């Protein structure tokens, strides 16, 4: 069973300088003002440091660093769109 499961799993790896989205944590919390339309992801943030165990230190685009590491399972790659002029 593990072999079949592992065939479908795509590991996520990020490098220093990559732009990523961060999941709204803790999972399941939403902004009451927007209800079900509240965003599921924050960002984009820049990967500042890669730690062991799939953990990453992030920083905002203006250089403010996060105080704690974020697990890679709560991140996804950021792809800029043509409407993002400032990123």
N, C-alpha and C positions, 0 to 999 in steps of 0.2 A: 504494500500500500504506500509506503513512504516513497518508493521509487516513482510511482505513478504521480503522486502529489508533487514531488520535486521537479518533475518534468515540466509542469505548468507554472511553477513559481519563477518570477523574474526578479533577481536580486537588484536592489537599488543601491548604487554607489555614486557618491558625489565627490568632486575634487574642490580644492581651495579655489575660491573665485566664482564658483557656480552660483547661479541665482536659483532660489528654491521658494516654494510656498510652504507654510507651516500650517498644520491642521489646527482648528480652533480647539484648544485644550482647556479644561478636561473635556473629553469627547461627550457629546450629548448636550452640551450647554449651548443655548442659543440666546440671541438678543431678543428680549420680549417685545421690543418696539417693532421688529420686523417679522416676528413669528416664524413661520416655516421658510420665509424668504431671506432669512439672515445668512450671511456668508459662512461657508464651511472652511475657508482657508484664509490665512493672513499672509501678507507679503507684498512684494517679493523681498527676500532677505539674501544676503551674500554669505556663503560658507567661508568662515574665517579660519577654522582649524578642524582637521579630521582626527578623531580619537579612536581608540580601540573599542571593539564591541558595537560597531555601527552607530557610534555617537558623533555628533557634530556640534561645534561651537558656531553660532551665527552672529551676524552683525547687521544692523540696518544699513540702508544705502548711504545714510549720512555719517556713518562711522561709529554709531553707538553699539557697543557689544552687549550680547545677552549674558546675564550672570550665570546661567546654567546650561549644560549640554542638552541637546535634543536628540532623541532616538531617531534613526533614519526611517523607521516605519511611519513616523508622523510627518514626513517631508515628501514633496514631489517636485520634479524639475519644473522650473518656470520657463515658459517660452513666450517671448514678447510678441505682441500683435502689432499690426500696422497702426492701431489707435494709441499705442503707448509711445508718446513723443518724449516723455521725460526719463524713461528708463533705458 
